[in-house]
Amino acid sequence: MPISSSLHPIEMNEFLSRIDCWSVGNGLILNPSKCQAVNFNMRHEPHLNTILRSHNTCAIADSLINTVSKVNYLGVTFSSDLSWSSHVLLLSKKVFRLTYYIKRLHAPVFTRHLLLQFVKSCILPIVLYSSPLFFPGVW
């Protein structure tokens, strides 16, 4: 269904209501203040962004859901324009912070083997954690 349809907010809220009913029936309670909505869109068209903002009426149990431009899910940052720039920026900050520790550890008592072990155990997991998203054919 096209996003420009006037039924979009109603259908979305009906879907969210069904999810809420199912979760309550199964002993789960959704907390709307912890829920976020992201309008994913690859197009950079001003009129489409206006339509998306006007459809910002998603609610769970009569509580509005906050609409954000990016969301962090399981350590991966998804942005509304479907670019990975915010995720890569976050990863690079983490890696640069750890390289600072490598510089501090670069004392005569630390061998090359220990420094390499630090890189393998602390830096590589950060870089490789979500790599199947970027390179699906490699893994």
C-alpha positions as CSV (number, residue, x, y, z in Angstrom):
1,M,0.0,0.0,0.0
2,P,1.4,3.4,-0.9
3,I,2.5,5.6,2.0
4,S,0.4,8.5,0.6
5,S,-2.8,6.6,1.3
6,S,-5.0,8.3,3.9
7,L,-5.7,4.9,5.5
8,H,-2.0,4.3,6.5
9,P,-2.2,5.7,10.1
10,I,-5.4,3.8,10.8
11,E,-4.1,0.5,9.5
12,M,-0.8,1.0,11.3
13,N,-2.6,1.6,14.6
14,E,-4.9,-1.3,14.0
15,F,-1.8,-3.5,13.5
16,L,-0.2,-2.1,16.7
17,S,-3.5,-2.7,18.6
18,R,-3.4,-6.4,17.5
19,I,0.2,-6.7,18.7
20,D,-0.8,-5.1,22.0
21,C,-3.7,-7.5,22.4
22,W,-1.6,-10.5,21.6
23,S,1.2,-9.4,24.0
24,V,-1.3,-8.8,26.9
25,G,-2.9,-12.1,26.2
26,N,0.5,-13.8,26.4
27,G,1.5,-12.1,29.7
28,L,3.6,-9.4,28.1
29,I,3.0,-5.7,28.6
30,L,4.3,-3.2,26.0
31,N,5.8,0.0,27.3
32,P,5.0,2.7,24.7
33,S,7.6,5.1,26.3
34,K,10.3,2.5,25.3
35,C,8.9,2.0,21.8
36,Q,10.2,4.0,18.8
37,A,9.0,4.4,15.2
38,V,11.3,5.0,12.3
39,N,10.0,6.0,8.8
40,F,12.5,4.3,6.5
41,N,12.9,6.1,3.2
42,M,15.6,6.0,0.6
43,R,14.1,8.9,-1.3
44,H,15.1,12.5,-0.5
45,E,11.9,14.1,-1.8
46,P,10.6,17.0,0.4
47,H,6.9,16.2,-0.3
48,L,7.4,12.6,0.8
49,N,9.1,13.6,4.0
50,T,6.2,15.9,4.7
51,I,3.7,13.1,4.2
52,L,5.8,10.8,6.5
53,R,5.8,13.5,9.2
54,S,2.1,14.0,8.9
55,H,1.5,10.3,9.5
56,N,3.3,10.4,12.8
57,T,0.3,9.1,14.7
58,C,1.4,5.6,15.7
59,A,0.1,4.7,19.2
60,I,0.0,1.7,21.6
61,A,-2.8,1.7,24.2
62,D,-3.6,5.4,23.5
63,S,0.0,6.4,24.0
64,L,1.8,8.0,21.1
65,I,5.0,6.4,20.0
66,N,8.0,8.6,19.6
67,T,9.2,8.9,16.0
68,V,13.0,9.1,15.6
69,S,15.4,9.4,12.7
70,K,17.6,6.6,13.8
71,V,17.4,3.7,16.2
72,N,19.9,1.4,17.8
73,Y,18.9,-2.2,17.8
74,L,21.2,-4.9,19.1
75,G,24.2,-2.7,18.7
76,V,23.4,-1.7,15.1
77,T,22.3,1.8,14.2
78,F,19.6,2.0,11.6
79,S,18.8,5.4,10.2
80,S,15.7,6.6,8.4
81,D,17.6,7.3,5.1
82,L,18.9,3.7,5.2
83,S,22.5,4.8,5.2
84,W,25.1,3.3,7.5
85,S,27.0,6.5,8.2
86,S,25.8,6.9,11.9
87,H,26.6,3.3,12.6
88,V,30.1,3.6,11.0
89,L,30.7,6.8,13.0
90,L,29.7,5.0,16.2
91,L,32.0,2.1,15.4
92,S,34.9,4.3,14.5
93,K,34.6,6.2,17.8
94,K,34.7,3.0,19.7
95,V,37.8,1.7,17.8
96,F,39.6,5.1,18.1
97,R,39.0,5.0,21.9
98,L,40.5,1.5,22.0
99,T,43.5,2.5,19.9
100,Y,44.2,5.2,22.5
101,Y,44.6,2.4,25.1
102,I,46.9,0.6,22.7
103,K,49.1,3.7,22.6
104,R,49.1,3.8,26.4
105,L,49.9,0.1,26.6
106,H,52.8,0.5,24.2
107,A,55.4,0.1,26.9
108,P,58.5,-2.1,26.8
109,V,56.8,-4.7,29.0
110,F,54.1,-5.4,26.5
111,T,55.2,-7.5,23.7
112,R,54.0,-7.4,20.1
113,H,52.1,-10.6,20.8
114,L,50.2,-9.1,23.7
115,L,49.3,-6.0,21.7
116,L,48.1,-8.2,18.8
117,Q,46.0,-10.2,21.3
118,F,44.4,-7.0,22.5
119,V,43.5,-6.0,19.0
120,K,42.1,-9.5,18.3
121,S,40.0,-9.6,21.5
122,C,38.9,-6.0,21.8
123,I,38.9,-4.3,18.4
124,L,38.1,-7.0,15.9
125,P,34.8,-8.0,17.6
126,I,33.5,-4.5,17.4
127,V,34.3,-4.2,13.7
128,L,33.1,-7.7,12.8
129,Y,30.0,-7.8,15.0
130,S,27.5,-6.6,12.4
131,S,29.6,-7.2,9.3
132,P,27.1,-9.7,7.8
133,L,24.7,-6.8,7.4
134,F,27.3,-5.0,5.3
135,F,28.8,-8.0,3.5
136,P,26.1,-10.7,3.4
137,G,27.9,-12.9,1.0
138,V,31.1,-13.1,3.0
139,W,29.8,-14.9,6.0
